[in-house]
Each structure stands twice: as structure tokens, then as C-alpha cells.
Amino acid sequence: MQNTNLEYRVGYTPLSGRLYAGYLRKDNGKWEGSPHEVTDWAMFAVGQKLAREETDMLFPLPDGRVMRVSAVITDAETMEDANAQR
């Protein structure tokens, strides 16, 4: 039997800068059990999807601006050059 009071969520914690996934209670918004830290896997999966589909994702922000998320696959040498310029 499935608990309909639980909802699977992925959330961002600004304090740690990490992403967590797990079940939240719909009635009080608290984690049910321990959430799993999924930052690296989630970021990699989104990057793969965007790069493969050659598209960006656009998210409207409350202040009217738009956040654009994109990914590009490059050669390792290109990445080293970009890091050296920082």
C-alpha cells in the first residue's frame, strides 16, 4: 500500500550548497526518513540531457528575470584553457 501523504522531492540547501532527494510529508513539508545527497549525480544528469538535446532550459524568476541553464561538451584541452584564464 502506498502512502499518499508522501511526495518525492529534490531540494537545494543554500547553507551547504548541496542537493538532496527523498520523501517529504505533504502535511508539514518535513523529510520522511533521511534524504540522500545527490548533487554531483543530479548536476551530471542535467548536463548530459541538455548537451545531448542541444537545448537550454529557461526558468522564470519571481523578479521577472529568467534563469537559463545550458551545457556544452568540450575537449579536455578546451577546459584546461578556460580554467587557466580565470
Secondary structure, 3 states (H helix, E strand, C coil): CCCCCEEEEEEEECCCCEEEEEEEECCCCCEEEEEEECHHHHHHHHHHHHHHHCCCEEEECCCCCEEEECCCCCCHHHHHHHHHCC
